[in-house]
């Protein structure tokens, strides 16, 4: 939040299942007048949502990667 002056936090991926992390993040957001968004378990087992959000943020800020430098590994 401090690095990008954001008033929102989105918790996704495997760590999103951690209820203690959600609780601590909620306290931090309340102290700063920010909003916490946490997805339910359906979206916490895969990093797809996190990767998509990061991609949107990068694209909107003008950051792109040439296709010849892009790699993808499916597991």
mmCIF file of the N, C-alpha and C atoms, coordinates in Angstrom:
data_MODEL
# 
_entry.id   MODEL 
# 
loop_
_atom_site.group_PDB 
_atom_site.id 
_atom_site.type_symbol 
_atom_site.label_atom_id 
_atom_site.label_alt_id 
_atom_site.label_comp_id 
_atom_site.label_asym_id 
_atom_site.label_entity_id 
_atom_site.label_seq_id 
_atom_site.pdbx_PDB_ins_code 
_atom_site.Cartn_x 
_atom_site.Cartn_y 
_atom_site.Cartn_z 
_atom_site.occupancy 
_atom_site.B_iso_or_equiv 
_atom_site.pdbx_formal_charge 
_atom_site.auth_seq_id 
_atom_site.auth_comp_id 
_atom_site.auth_asym_id 
_atom_site.auth_atom_id 
_atom_site.pdbx_PDB_model_num 
ATOM 1   N N  . UNK A 1 1  ? 0.818   -1.187  0.000   1.00 0.00 ? 1  UNK A N  1 
ATOM 2   C CA . UNK A 1 1  ? 0.000   0.000   0.000   1.00 0.00 ? 1  UNK A CA 1 
ATOM 3   C C  . UNK A 1 1  ? 0.862   1.251   0.000   1.00 0.00 ? 1  UNK A C  1 
ATOM 4   N N  . UNK A 1 2  ? 1.922   1.254   0.765   1.00 0.00 ? 2  UNK A N  1 
ATOM 5   C CA . UNK A 1 2  ? 2.743   2.458   0.849   1.00 0.00 ? 2  UNK A CA 1 
ATOM 6   C C  . UNK A 1 2  ? 3.574   2.668   -0.416  1.00 0.00 ? 2  UNK A C  1 
ATOM 7   N N  . UNK A 1 3  ? 3.968   1.592   -1.082  1.00 0.00 ? 3  UNK A N  1 
ATOM 8   C CA . UNK A 1 3  ? 4.817   1.733   -2.267  1.00 0.00 ? 3  UNK A CA 1 
ATOM 9   C C  . UNK A 1 3  ? 4.056   2.285   -3.466  1.00 0.00 ? 3  UNK A C  1 
ATOM 10  N N  . UNK A 1 4  ? 2.750   2.014   -3.548  1.00 0.00 ? 4  UNK A N  1 
ATOM 11  C CA . UNK A 1 4  ? 1.984   2.473   -4.715  1.00 0.00 ? 4  UNK A CA 1 
ATOM 12  C C  . UNK A 1 4  ? 0.827   3.383   -4.319  1.00 0.00 ? 4  UNK A C  1 
ATOM 13  N N  . UNK A 1 5  ? 0.819   3.864   -3.092  1.00 0.00 ? 5  UNK A N  1 
ATOM 14  C CA . UNK A 1 5  ? -0.218  4.776   -2.588  1.00 0.00 ? 5  UNK A CA 1 
ATOM 15  C C  . UNK A 1 5  ? -1.622  4.237   -2.825  1.00 0.00 ? 5  UNK A C  1 
ATOM 16  N N  . UNK A 1 6  ? -1.811  2.958   -2.615  1.00 0.00 ? 6  UNK A N  1 
ATOM 17  C CA . UNK A 1 6  ? -3.108  2.314   -2.818  1.00 0.00 ? 6  UNK A CA 1 
ATOM 18  C C  . UNK A 1 6  ? -3.933  2.352   -1.541  1.00 0.00 ? 6  UNK A C  1 
ATOM 19  N N  . UNK A 1 7  ? -5.225  2.378   -1.698  1.00 0.00 ? 7  UNK A N  1 
ATOM 20  C CA . UNK A 1 7  ? -6.148  2.299   -0.577  1.00 0.00 ? 7  UNK A CA 1 
ATOM 21  C C  . UNK A 1 7  ? -6.921  0.993   -0.616  1.00 0.00 ? 7  UNK A C  1 
ATOM 22  N N  . UNK A 1 8  ? -6.415  0.025   -1.378  1.00 0.00 ? 8  UNK A N  1 
ATOM 23  C CA . UNK A 1 8  ? -7.053  -1.283  -1.512  1.00 0.00 ? 8  UNK A CA 1 
ATOM 24  C C  . UNK A 1 8  ? -6.007  -2.383  -1.483  1.00 0.00 ? 8  UNK A C  1 
ATOM 25  N N  . UNK A 1 9  ? -6.377  -3.524  -0.884  1.00 0.00 ? 9  UNK A N  1 
ATOM 26  C CA . UNK A 1 9  ? -5.515  -4.706  -0.866  1.00 0.00 ? 9  UNK A CA 1 
ATOM 27  C C  . UNK A 1 9  ? -6.353  -5.889  -1.327  1.00 0.00 ? 9  UNK A C  1 
ATOM 28  N N  . UNK A 1 10 ? -5.809  -6.677  -2.235  1.00 0.00 ? 10 UNK A N  1 
ATOM 29  C CA . UNK A 1 10 ? -6.467  -7.876  -2.725  1.00 0.00 ? 10 UNK A CA 1 
ATOM 30  C C  . UNK A 1 10 ? -5.613  -9.078  -2.346  1.00 0.00 ? 10 UNK A C  1 
ATOM 31  N N  . UNK A 1 11 ? -6.195  -10.016 -1.582  1.00 0.00 ? 11 UNK A N  1 
ATOM 32  C CA . UNK A 1 11 ? -5.477  -11.224 -1.185  1.00 0.00 ? 11 UNK A CA 1 
ATOM 33  C C  . UNK A 1 11 ? -5.993  -12.384 -2.034  1.00 0.00 ? 11 UNK A C  1 
ATOM 34  N N  . UNK A 1 12 ? -5.082  -12.992 -2.780  1.00 0.00 ? 12 UNK A N  1 
ATOM 35  C CA . UNK A 1 12 ? -5.428  -14.144 -3.618  1.00 0.00 ? 12 UNK A CA 1 
ATOM 36  C C  . UNK A 1 12 ? -4.294  -15.157 -3.545  1.00 0.00 ? 12 UNK A C  1 
ATOM 37  N N  . UNK A 1 13 ? -4.425  -16.240 -4.254  1.00 0.00 ? 13 UNK A N  1 
ATOM 38  C CA . UNK A 1 13 ? -3.389  -17.264 -4.282  1.00 0.00 ? 13 UNK A CA 1 
ATOM 39  C C  . UNK A 1 13 ? -3.451  -18.155 -3.057  1.00 0.00 ? 13 UNK A C  1 
ATOM 40  N N  . UNK A 1 14 ? -2.497  -19.024 -2.935  1.00 0.00 ? 14 UNK A N  1 
ATOM 41  C CA . UNK A 1 14 ? -2.471  -19.981 -1.841  1.00 0.00 ? 14 UNK A CA 1 
ATOM 42  C C  . UNK A 1 14 ? -2.494  -19.351 -0.465  1.00 0.00 ? 14 UNK A C  1 
ATOM 43  N N  . UNK A 1 15 ? -1.802  -18.215 -0.300  1.00 0.00 ? 15 UNK A N  1 
ATOM 44  C CA . UNK A 1 15 ? -1.782  -17.568 1.008   1.00 0.00 ? 15 UNK A CA 1 
ATOM 45  C C  . UNK A 1 15 ? -3.129  -16.958 1.371   1.00 0.00 ? 15 UNK A C  1 
ATOM 46  N N  . UNK A 1 16 ? -3.992  -16.779 0.378   1.00 0.00 ? 16 UNK A N  1 
ATOM 47  C CA . UNK A 1 16 ? -5.311  -16.211 0.623   1.00 0.00 ? 16 UNK A CA 1 
ATOM 48  C C  . UNK A 1 16 ? -6.175  -17.076 1.514   1.00 0.00 ? 16 UNK A C  1 
ATOM 49  N N  . UNK A 1 17 ? -5.851  -18.350 1.628   1.00 0.00 ? 17 UNK A N  1 
ATOM 50  C CA . UNK A 1 17 ? -6.596  -19.260 2.514   1.00 0.00 ? 17 UNK A CA 1 
ATOM 51  C C  . UNK A 1 17 ? -6.248  -19.042 3.983   1.00 0.00 ? 17 UNK A C  1 
ATOM 52  N N  . UNK A 1 18 ? -5.161  -18.352 4.251   1.00 0.00 ? 18 UNK A N  1 
ATOM 53  C CA . UNK A 1 18 ? -4.698  -18.155 5.609   1.00 0.00 ? 18 UNK A CA 1 
ATOM 54  C C  . UNK A 1 18 ? -5.575  -17.111 6.312   1.00 0.00 ? 18 UNK A C  1 
ATOM 55  N N  . UNK A 1 19 ? -6.459  -17.579 7.191   1.00 0.00 ? 19 UNK A N  1 
ATOM 56  C CA . UNK A 1 19 ? -7.389  -16.681 7.873   1.00 0.00 ? 19 UNK A CA 1 
ATOM 57  C C  . UNK A 1 19 ? -6.669  -15.692 8.779   1.00 0.00 ? 19 UNK A C  1 
ATOM 58  N N  . UNK A 1 20 ? -5.563  -16.104 9.364   1.00 0.00 ? 20 UNK A N  1 
ATOM 59  C CA . UNK A 1 20 ? -4.780  -15.191 10.217  1.00 0.00 ? 20 UNK A CA 1 
ATOM 60  C C  . UNK A 1 20 ? -4.216  -14.046 9.379   1.00 0.00 ? 20 UNK A C  1 
ATOM 61  N N  . UNK A 1 21 ? -3.724  -14.361 8.187   1.00 0.00 ? 21 UNK A N  1 
ATOM 62  C CA . UNK A 1 21 ? -3.220  -13.312 7.295   1.00 0.00 ? 21 UNK A CA 1 
ATOM 63  C C  . UNK A 1 21 ? -4.349  -12.345 6.941   1.00 0.00 ? 21 UNK A C  1 
ATOM 64  N N  . UNK A 1 22 ? -5.523  -12.877 6.631   1.00 0.00 ? 22 UNK A N  1 
ATOM 65  C CA . UNK A 1 22 ? -6.665  -12.023 6.306   1.00 0.00 ? 22 UNK A CA 1 
ATOM 66  C C  . UNK A 1 22 ? -7.009  -11.116 7.489   1.00 0.00 ? 22 UNK A C  1 
ATOM 67  N N  . UNK A 1 23 ? -6.974  -11.670 8.693   1.00 0.00 ? 23 UNK A N  1 
ATOM 68  C CA . UNK A 1 23 ? -7.270  -10.901 9.901   1.00 0.00 ? 23 UNK A CA 1 
ATOM 69  C C  . UNK A 1 23 ? -6.257  -9.776  10.096  1.00 0.00 ? 23 UNK A C  1 
ATOM 70  N N  . UNK A 1 24 ? -4.978  -10.099 9.947   1.00 0.00 ? 24 UNK A N  1 
ATOM 71  C CA . UNK A 1 24 ? -3.924  -9.099  10.128  1.00 0.00 ? 24 UNK A CA 1 
ATOM 72  C C  . UNK A 1 24 ? -4.001  -8.013  9.052   1.00 0.00 ? 24 UNK A C  1 
ATOM 73  N N  . UNK A 1 25 ? -4.270  -8.412  7.822   1.00 0.00 ? 25 UNK A N  1 
ATOM 74  C CA . UNK A 1 25 ? -4.389  -7.444  6.737   1.00 0.00 ? 25 UNK A CA 1 
ATOM 75  C C  . UNK A 1 25 ? -5.597  -6.542  6.954   1.00 0.00 ? 25 UNK A C  1 
ATOM 76  N N  . UNK A 1 26 ? -6.673  -7.106  7.479   1.00 0.00 ? 26 UNK A N  1 
ATOM 77  C CA . UNK A 1 26 ? -7.864  -6.313  7.751   1.00 0.00 ? 26 UNK A CA 1 
ATOM 78  C C  . UNK A 1 26 ? -7.573  -5.243  8.813   1.00 0.00 ? 26 UNK A C  1 
ATOM 79  N N  . UNK A 1 27 ? -6.842  -5.624  9.849   1.00 0.00 ? 27 UNK A N  1 
ATOM 80  C CA . UNK A 1 27 ? -6.456  -4.656  10.889  1.00 0.00 ? 27 UNK A CA 1 
ATOM 81  C C  . UNK A 1 27 ? -5.620  -3.532  10.281  1.00 0.00 ? 27 UNK A C  1 
ATOM 82  N N  . UNK A 1 28 ? -4.632  -3.907  9.467   1.00 0.00 ? 28 UNK A N  1 
ATOM 83  C CA . UNK A 1 28 ? -3.776  -2.917  8.829   1.00 0.00 ? 28 UNK A CA 1 
ATOM 84  C C  . UNK A 1 28 ? -4.599  -1.965  7.962   1.00 0.00 ? 28 UNK A C  1 
ATOM 85  N N  . UNK A 1 29 ? -5.547  -2.516  7.190   1.00 0.00 ? 29 UNK A N  1 
ATOM 86  C CA . UNK A 1 29 ? -6.372  -1.682  6.320   1.00 0.00 ? 29 UNK A CA 1 
ATOM 87  C C  . UNK A 1 29 ? -7.266  -0.751  7.132   1.00 0.00 ? 29 UNK A C  1 
ATOM 88  N N  . UNK A 1 30 ? -7.851  -1.271  8.195   1.00 0.00 ? 30 UNK A N  1 
ATOM 89  C CA . UNK A 1 30 ? -8.699  -0.426  9.044   1.00 0.00 ? 30 UNK A CA 1 
ATOM 90  C C  . UNK A 1 30 ? -7.914  0.734   9.630   1.00 0.00 ? 30 UNK A C  1 
ATOM 91  N N  . UNK A 1 31 ? -6.677  0.475   10.053  1.00 0.00 ? 31 UNK A N  1 
ATOM 92  C CA . UNK A 1 31 ? -5.833  1.525   10.626  1.00 0.00 ? 31 UNK A CA 1 
ATOM 93  C C  . UNK A 1 31 ? -5.488  2.602   9.605   1.00 0.00 ? 31 UNK A C  1 
ATOM 94  N N  . UNK A 1 32 ? -5.485  2.240   8.336   1.00 0.00 ? 32 UNK A N  1 
ATOM 95  C CA . UNK A 1 32 ? -5.100  3.172   7.275   1.00 0.00 ? 32 UNK A CA 1 
ATOM 96  C C  . UNK A 1 32 ? -6.288  3.678   6.459   1.00 0.00 ? 32 UNK A C  1 
ATOM 97  N N  . UNK A 1 33 ? -7.489  3.301   6.858   1.00 0.00 ? 33 UNK A N  1 
ATOM 98  C CA . UNK A 1 33 ? -8.677  3.719   6.114   1.00 0.00 ? 33 UNK A CA 1 
ATOM 99  C C  . UNK A 1 33 ? -8.765  3.096   4.735   1.00 0.00 ? 33 UNK A C  1 
ATOM 100 N N  . UNK A 1 34 ? -8.216  1.912   4.590   1.00 0.00 ? 34 UNK A N  1 
ATOM 101 C CA . UNK A 1 34 ? -8.191  1.227   3.301   1.00 0.00 ? 34 UNK A CA 1 
ATOM 102 C C  . UNK A 1 34 ? -9.203  0.082   3.289   1.00 0.00 ? 34 UNK A C  1 
ATOM 103 N N  . UNK A 1 35 ? -9.374  -0.514  2.127   1.00 0.00 ? 35 UNK A N  1 
ATOM 104 C CA . UNK A 1 35 ? -10.338 -1.599  1.941   1.00 0.00 ? 35 UNK A CA 1 
ATOM 105 C C  . UNK A 1 35 ? -9.590  -2.887  1.610   1.00 0.00 ? 35 UNK A C  1 
ATOM 106 N N  . UNK A 1 36 ? -9.983  -3.966  2.280   1.00 0.00 ? 36 UNK A N  1 
ATOM 107 C CA . UNK A 1 36 ? -9.397  -5.286  2.037   1.00 0.00 ? 36 UNK A CA 1 
ATOM 108 C C  . UNK A 1 36 ? -10.381 -6.130  1.247   1.00 0.00 ? 36 UNK A C  1 
ATOM 109 N N  . UNK A 1 37 ? -9.882  -6.779  0.208   1.00 0.00 ? 37 UNK A N  1 
ATOM 110 C CA . UNK A 1 37 ? -10.669 -7.716  -0.570  1.00 0.00 ? 37 UNK A CA 1 
ATOM 111 C C  . UNK A 1 37 ? -9.986  -9.078  -0.461  1.00 0.00 ? 37 UNK A C  1 
ATOM 112 N N  . UNK A 1 38 ? -10.721 -10.079 -0.017  1.00 0.00 ? 38 UNK A N  1 
ATOM 113 C CA . UNK A 1 38 ? -10.188 -11.440 0.094   1.00 0.00 ? 38 UNK A CA 1 
ATOM 114 C C  . UNK A 1 38 ? -11.144 -12.370 -0.643  1.00 0.00 ? 38 UNK A C  1 
ATOM 115 N N  . UNK A 1 39 ? -10.604 -13.200 -1.499  1.00 0.00 ? 39 UNK A N  1 
ATOM 116 C CA . UNK A 1 39 ? -11.438 -14.126 -2.256  1.00 0.00 ? 39 UNK A CA 1 
ATOM 117 C C  . UNK A 1 39 ? -11.740 -15.366 -1.420  1.00 0.00 ? 39 UNK A C  1 
ATOM 118 N N  . UNK A 1 40 ? -12.778 -16.088 -1.794  1.00 0.00 ? 40 UNK A N  1 
ATOM 119 C CA . UNK A 1 40 ? -13.068 -17.322 -1.075  1.00 0.00 ? 40 UNK A CA 1 
ATOM 120 C C  . UNK A 1 40 ? -12.139 -18.434 -1.577  1.00 0.00 ? 40 UNK A C  1 
ATOM 121 N N  . UNK A 1 41 ? -12.227 -19.596 -0.967  1.00 0.00 ? 41 UNK A N  1 
ATOM 122 C CA . UNK A 1 41 ? -11.273 -20.683 -1.239  1.00 0.00 ? 41 UNK A CA 1 
ATOM 123 C C  . UNK A 1 41 ? -11.246 -21.135 -2.693  1.00 0.00 ? 41 UNK A C  1 
ATOM 124 N N  . UNK A 1 42 ? -12.324 -20.937 -3.428  1.00 0.00 ? 42 UNK A N  1 
ATOM 125 C CA . UNK A 1 42 ? -12.328 -21.335 -4.845  1.00 0.00 ? 42 UNK A CA 1 
ATOM 126 C C  . UNK A 1 42 ? -11.236 -20.635 -5.635  1.00 0.00 ? 42 UNK A C  1 
ATOM 127 N N  . UNK A 1 43 ? -10.871 -19.435 -5.208  1.00 0.00 ? 43 UNK A N  1 
ATOM 128 C CA . UNK A 1 43 ? -9.888  -18.650 -5.935  1.00 0.00 ? 43 UNK A CA 1 
ATOM 129 C C  . UNK A 1 43 ? -8.542  -18.578 -5.228  1.00 0.00 ? 43 UNK A C  1 
ATOM 130 N N  . UNK A 1 44 ? -8.395  -19.272 -4.118  1.00 0.00 ? 44 UNK A N  1 
ATOM 131 C CA . UNK A 1 44 ? -7.150  -19.223 -3.356  1.00 0.00 ? 44 UNK A CA 1 
ATOM 132 C C  . UNK A 1 44 ? -6.200  -20.371 -3.674  1.00 0.00 ? 44 UNK A C  1 
ATOM 133 N N  . UNK A 1 45 ? -6.645  -21.349 -4.406  1.00 0.00 ? 45 UNK A N  1 
ATOM 134 C CA . UNK A 1 45 ? -5.782  -22.499 -4.671  1.00 0.00 ? 45 UNK A CA 1 
ATOM 135 C C  . UNK A 1 45 ? -4.947  -22.329 -5.920  1.00 0.00 ? 45 UNK A C  1 
ATOM 136 N N  . UNK A 1 46 ? -5.200  -21.283 -6.675  1.00 0.00 ? 46 UNK A N  1 
ATOM 137 C CA . UNK A 1 46 ? -4.503  -21.056 -7.932  1.00 0.00 ? 46 UNK A CA 1 
ATOM 138 C C  . UNK A 1 46 ? -4.066  -19.604 -7.982  1.00 0.00 ? 46 UNK A C  1 
ATOM 139 N N  . UNK A 1 47 ? -2.932  -19.342 -8.571  1.00 0.00 ? 47 UNK A N  1 
ATOM 140 C CA . UNK A 1 47 ? -2.441  -17.980 -8.669  1.00 0.00 ? 47 UNK A CA 1 
ATOM 141 C C  . UNK A 1 47 ? -2.936  -17.255 -9.911  1.00 0.00 ? 47 UNK A C  1 
ATOM 142 N N  . UNK A 1 48 ? -3.859  -17.845 -10.655 1.00 0.00 ? 48 UNK A N  1 
ATOM 143 C CA . UNK A 1 48 ? -4.354  -17.226 -11.883 1.00 0.00 ? 48 UNK A CA 1 
ATOM 144 C C  . UNK A 1 48 ? -4.918  -15.837 -11.676 1.00 0.00 ? 48 UNK A C  1 
ATOM 145 N N  . UNK A 1 49 ? -5.706  -15.653 -10.625 1.00 0.00 ? 49 UNK A N  1 
ATOM 146 C CA . UNK A 1 49 ? -6.295  -14.334 -10.355 1.00 0.00 ? 49 UNK A CA 1 
ATOM 147 C C  . UNK A 1 49 ? -5.215  -13.318 -10.011 1.00 0.00 ? 49 UNK A C  1 
ATOM 148 N N  . UNK A 1 50 ? -4.216  -13.730 -9.244  1.00 0.00 ? 50 UNK A N  1 
ATOM 149 C CA . UNK A 1 50 ? -3.132  -12.829 -8.872  1.00 0.00 ? 50 UNK A CA 1 
ATOM 150 C C  . UNK A 1 50 ? -2.315  -12.436 -10.106 1.00 0.00 ? 50 UNK A C  1 
ATOM 151 N N  . UNK A 1 51 ? -2.033  -13.394 -10.963 1.00 0.00 ? 51 UNK A N  1 
ATOM 152 C CA . UNK A 1 51 ? -1.263  -13.113 -12.173 1.00 0.00 ? 51 UNK A CA 1 
ATOM 153 C C  . UNK A 1 51 ? -2.037  -12.173 -13.081 1.00 0.00 ? 51 UNK A C  1 
ATOM 154 N N  . UNK A 1 52 ? -3.345  -12.424 -13.225 1.00 0.00 ? 52 UNK A N  1 
ATOM 155 C CA . UNK A 1 52 ? -4.178  -11.559 -14.058 1.00 0.00 ? 52 UNK A CA 1 
ATOM 156 C C  . UNK A 1 52 ? -4.206  -10.136 -13.517 1.00 0.00 ? 52 UNK A C  1 
ATOM 157 N N  . UNK A 1 53 ? -4.356  -9.974  -12.202 1.00 0.00 ? 53 UNK A N  1 
ATOM 158 C CA . UNK A 1 53 ? -4.378  -8.634  -11.600 1.00 0.00 ? 53 UNK A CA 1 
ATOM 159 C C  . UNK A 1 53 ? -3.048  -7.934  -11.805 1.00 0.00 ? 53 UNK A C  1 
ATOM 160 N N  . UNK A 1 54 ? -1.961  -8.658  -11.613 1.00 0.00 ? 54 UNK A N  1 
ATOM 161 C CA . UNK A 1 54 ? -0.637  -8.056  -11.822 1.00 0.00 ? 54 UNK A CA 1 
ATOM 162 C C  . UNK A 1 54 ? -0.477  -7.626  -13.277 1.00 0.00 ? 54 UNK A C  1 
ATOM 163 N N  . UNK A 1 55 ? -0.973  -8.447  -14.199 1.00 0.00 ? 55 UNK A N  1 
ATOM 164 C CA . UNK A 1 55 ? -0.900  -8.104  -15.620 1.00 0.00 ? 55 UNK A CA 1 
ATOM 165 C C  . UNK A 1 55 ? -1.689  -6.852  -15.954 1.00 0.00 ? 55 UNK A C  1 
ATOM 166 N N  . UNK A 1 56 ? -2.875  -6.734  -15.382 1.00 0.00 ? 56 UNK A N  1 
ATOM 167 C CA . UNK A 1 56 ? -3.698  -5.542  -15.607 1.00 0.00 ? 56 UNK A CA 1 
ATOM 168 C C  . UNK A 1 56 ? -2.986  -4.303  -15.074 1.00 0.00 ? 56 UNK A C  1 
ATOM 169 N N  . UNK A 1 57 ? -2.453  -4.420  -13.844 1.00 0.00 ? 57 UNK A N  1 
ATOM 170 C CA . UNK A 1 57 ? -1.753  -3.281  -13.245 1.00 0.00 ? 57 UNK A CA 1 
ATOM 171 C C  . UNK A 1 57 ? -0.556  -2.864  -14.089 1.00 0.00 ? 57 UNK A C  1 
ATOM 172 N N  . UNK A 1 58 ? 0.210   -3.844  -14.554 1.00 0.00 ? 58 UNK A N  1 
ATOM 173 C CA . UNK A 1 58 ? 1.386   -3.533  -15.373 1.00 0.00 ? 58 UNK A CA 1 
ATOM 174 C C  . UNK A 1 58 ? 0.978   -2.880  -16.697 1.00 0.00 ? 58 UNK A C  1 
ATOM 175 N N  . UNK A 1 59 ? -0.022  -3.448  -17.360 1.00 0.00 ? 59 UNK A N  1 
ATOM 176 C CA . UNK A 1 59 ? -0.475  -2.916  -18.641 1.00 0.00 ? 59 UNK A CA 1 
ATOM 177 C C  . UNK A 1 59 ? -0.972  -1.484  -18.482 1.00 0.00 ? 59 UNK A C  1 
ATOM 178 N N  . UNK A 1 60 ? -1.767  -1.237  -17.449 1.00 0.00 ? 60 UNK A N  1 
ATOM 179 C CA . UNK A 1 60 ? -2.308  0.101   -17.228 1.00 0.00 ? 60 UNK A CA 1 
ATOM 180 C C  . UNK A 1 60 ? -1.221  1.122   -16.896 1.00 0.00 ? 60 UNK A C  1 
ATOM 181 N N  . UNK A 1 61 ? -0.104  0.653   -16.347 1.00 0.00 ? 61 UNK A N  1 
ATOM 182 C CA . UNK A 1 61 ? 0.991   1.570   -16.041 1.00 0.00 ? 61 UNK A CA 1 
ATOM 183 C C  . UNK A 1 61 ? 1.947   1.735   -17.224 1.00 0.00 ? 61 UNK A C  1 
ATOM 184 N N  . UNK A 1 62 ? 1.657   1.031   -18.333 1.00 0.00 ? 62 UNK A N  1 
ATOM 185 C CA . UNK A 1 62 ? 2.497   1.157   -19.529 1.00 0.00 ? 62 UNK A CA 1 
ATOM 186 C C  . UNK A 1 62 ? 3.636   0.168   -19.588 1.00 0.00 ? 62 UNK A C  1 
ATOM 187 N N  . UNK A 1 63 ? 3.680   -0.774  -18.667 1.00 0.00 ? 63 UNK A N  1 
ATOM 188 C CA . UNK A 1 63 ? 4.741   -1.775  -18.649 1.00 0.00 ? 63 UNK A CA 1 
ATOM 189 C C  . UNK A 1 63 ? 4.312   -2.985  -19.468 1.00 0.00 ? 63 UNK A C  1 
ATOM 190 N N  . UNK A 1 64 ? 5.081   -3.327  -20.480 1.00 0.00 ? 64 UNK A N  1 
ATOM 191 C CA . UNK A 1 64 ? 4.792   -4.498  -21.305 1.00 0.00 ? 64 UNK A CA 1 
ATOM 192 C C  . UNK A 1 64 ? 6.063   -5.316  -21.494 1.00 0.00 ? 64 UNK A C  1 
ATOM 193 N N  . UNK A 1 65 ? 5.894   -6.561  -21.923 1.00 0.00 ? 65 UNK A N  1 
ATOM 194 C CA . UNK A 1 65 ? 7.018   -7.456  -22.194 1.00 0.00 ? 65 UNK A CA 1 
ATOM 195 C C  . UNK A 1 65 ? 6.917   -7.943  -23.632 1.00 0.00 ? 65 UNK A C  1 
ATOM 196 N N  . UNK A 1 66 ? 7.979   -7.818  -24.421 1.00 0.00 ? 66 UNK A N  1 
ATOM 197 C CA . UNK A 1 66 ? 7.938   -8.317  -25.797 1.00 0.00 ? 66 UNK A CA 1 
ATOM 198 C C  . UNK A 1 66 ? 7.686   -9.827  -25.818 1.00 0.00 ? 66 UNK A C  1 
ATOM 199 N N  . UNK A 1 67 ? 6.914   -10.295 -26.804 1.00 0.00 ? 67 UNK A N  1 
ATOM 200 C CA . UNK A 1 67 ? 6.550   -11.710 -26.882 1.00 0.00 ? 67 UNK A CA 1 
ATOM 201 C C  . UNK A 1 67 ? 7.756   -12.627 -26.891 1.00 0.00 ? 67 UNK A C  1 
ATOM 202 N N  . UNK A 1 68 ? 8.864   -12.216 -27.510 1.00 0.00 ? 68 UNK A N  1 
ATOM 203 C CA . UNK A 1 68 ? 10.032  -13.104 -27.574 1.00 0.00 ? 68 UNK A CA 1 
ATOM 204 C C  . UNK A 1 68 ? 10.703  -13.285 -26.216 1.00 0.00 ? 68 UNK A C  1 
ATOM 205 N N  . UNK A 1 69 ? 10.322  -12.501 -25.219 1.00 0.00 ? 69 UNK A N  1 
ATOM 206 C CA . UNK A 1 69 ? 10.859  -12.641 -23.867 1.00 0.00 ? 69 UNK A CA 1 
ATOM 207 C C  . UNK A 1 69 ? 9.887   -13.305 -22.921 1.00 0.00 ? 69 UNK A C  1 
ATOM 208 N N  . UNK A 1 70 ? 8.696   -13.664 -23.412 1.00 0.00 ? 70 UNK A N  1 
ATOM 209 C CA . UNK A 1 70 ? 7.657   -14.273 -22.584 1.00 0.00 ? 70 UNK A CA 1 
ATOM 210 C C  . UNK A 1 70 ? 7.829   -15.788 -22.549 1.00 0.00 ? 70 UNK A C  1 
ATOM 211 N N  . UNK A 1 71 ? 7.750   -16.375 -21.364 1.00 0.00 ? 71 UNK A N  1 
ATOM 212 C CA . UNK A 1 71 ? 7.777   -17.829 -21.221 1.00 0.00 ? 71 UNK A CA 1 
ATOM 213 C C  . UNK A 1 71 ? 6.575   -18.250 -20.402 1.00 0.00 ? 71 UNK A C  1 
ATOM 214 N N  . UNK A 1 72 ? 6.156   -19.464 -20.614 1.00 0.00 ? 72 UNK A N  1 
ATOM 215 C CA . UNK A 1 72 ? 5.010   -19.998 -19.879 1.00 0.00 ? 72 UNK A CA 1 
ATOM 216 C C  . UNK A 1 72 ? 5.285   -21.456 -19.545 1.00 0.00 ? 72 UNK A C  1 
ATOM 217 N N  . UNK A 1 73 ? 5.143   -21.810 -18.291 1.00 0.00 ? 73 UNK A N  1 
ATOM 218 C CA . UNK A 1 73 ? 5.326   -23.190 -17.861 1.00 0.00 ? 73 UNK A CA 1 
ATOM 219 C C  . UNK A 1 73 ? 4.076   -23.648 -17.165 1.00 0.00 ? 73 UNK A C  1 
ATOM 220 N N  . UNK A 1 74 ? 3.403   -24.664 -17.729 1.00 0.00 ? 74 UNK A N  1 
ATOM 221 C CA . UNK A 1 74 ? 2.205   -25.184 -17.120 1.00 0.00 ? 74 UNK A CA 1 
ATOM 222 C C  . UNK A 1 74 ? 2.564   -26.339 -16.227 1.00 0.00 ? 74 UNK A C  1 
ATOM 223 N N  . UNK A 1 75 ? 1.987   -26.388 -15.014 1.00 0.00 ? 75 UNK A N  1 
ATOM 224 C CA . UNK A 1 75 ? 2.269   -27.480 -14.076 1.00 0.00 ? 75 UNK A CA 1 
ATOM 225 C C  . UNK A 1 75 ? 0.985   -28.098 -13.609 1.00 0.00 ? 75 UNK A C  1 
# 
